[in-house]
Amino acid sequence: FIIYTKRNRQSPSVPVVPNFSSSLFLSTGEPSKIKTMSDEEHHFESKADAGASKTYPQQAGTIRKSGHIVIKNRPCKVVEVSTSKTGKHGHAKCHFVAIDIFTGKKLEDIVPSSHNCDVPHVNRTDYQLIDISEDGFVSLLTENGNTKDDLRLPTDDTLLAQVKDGFAEGKDLVLSVMSAMGEEQICGIKDIGPK
């Protein structure tokens, strides 16, 4: 607050800055605490799911064939990319044709090349096959010696036949498991010889 005093003939008007302490007195004579912004408590509620960490942004123009991309919220492997230049002031657009890495479904998307796309974190892990249950689940041995029993047999017919036949023959099999965006699926098999 700046209070100007009345101008008299000897001295021009001089601004007077009153000295306020940290508390003000109301007309009742009671001190009232000045509330500052730092005194307010902030409570933030997170409504976003943890899915944000399952992907990372990458510029559409830098994604190539055999790379990965998220189309319609599905992790996909890019099988074809074509870039088209548009009008005088338009942006170049990337046309992606991709295959869902879990379902094998073909998906397409068109994105301006300067925009960011979501790219899934895709990991492959090898596990040794211990057992196949009657209800179609496999029991796998992890690196730390625990078992992983939450995966079904592969849906791909040739891979399914290889797993079942190899297990029936008593072979020592290592299964490759692909994981992306919270999903896992058996995607490959290696025969490391008889047990």
C-alpha positions, -999 to +999 in steps of 0.1 A: +000+000+000+012+035-008-004+064+009+002+099-004+004+128+021-013+161+014+009+184-006+019+215+013+038+245+000+072+236+015+076+200+002+061+181-027+040+150-021+061+121-008+049+086-008+047+070+026+049+032+028+033+020+060+051-008+080+028-038+081+037-067+104+028-103+095-007-098+111-033-071+106-056-059+132-093-059+124-117-033+137-124-056+166-087-054+177-082-092+170-051-101+149-058-117+116-032-138+099-024-129+063-028-160+042-001-164+015-002-188-015+024-210+001+001-216+031-026-232+009-024-270+007-026-285-028-041-320-033-036-335-067-055-365-077-040-386-105-067-399-128-042-411-155-034-448-155+001-462-156-002-467-193+018-436-199+050-455-191+042-483-215+049-461-245+072-433-254+068-405-280+086-405-313+083-382-343+062-399-370+087-390-397+115-411-379+095-443-376+107-469-402+096-503-415+101-531-389+097-505-361+069-503-336+039-479-332+007-477-313-024-476-336-059-476-320-043-483-286-027-515-299+011-523-301+019-529-337+049-537-359+052-514-389+052-533-423+049-504-446+055-466-444+048-441-472+053-403-469+032-380-490+037-343-495+005-323-493-004-289-507+016-256-507+012-250-469+003-285-458+025-309-438+040-341-452+019-371-439+031-405-430+008-435-439+015-464-416+004-500-423+011-522-393+003-556-378-009-560-342+020-579-325-005-600-305-035-605-327-019-603-362-046-578-372-037-553-399-041-516-388-035-483-407-030-447-396-021-414-412-001-389-391+016-356-400+054-364-401+062-336-377+038-349-350+047-374-323+033-409-322+033-433-293+058-462-296+053-492-273+082-506-252+084-541-266+105-567-247+114-603-255+123-626-226+133-663-229+119-688-204+125-725-201+093-746-205+086-768-174+050-781-180+018-776-201-014-778-181-047-794-194-064-760-195-039-746-220-016-727-196+022-732-196+045-733-166+078-715-173+110-712-153+122-676-148+159-664-144+156-662-106+143-697-103+106-689-098+078-702-120+056-682-143+022-698-148+000-670-162+006-675-200-015-695-224-003-716-252+004-696-284-026-690-308-004-695-339-011-731-351+025-739-363+040-725-331+014-744-310+022-776-328+060-771-322+055-765-285+032-795-279+052-819-301+085-808-286+072-812-251+057-846-258+090-858-272+107-847-240+128-820-256+143-791-235+124-761-249+130-724-244+100-701-252+104-665-262+077-643-246+070-608-261+055-582-238+042-548-246+016-524-230+007-549-202+002-579-225+024-610-230+024-637-255+046-666-266+061-657-299+090-681-305+105-714-296+141-727-293+150-763-290+181-767-267+183-805-270+168-835-251+163-833-214 
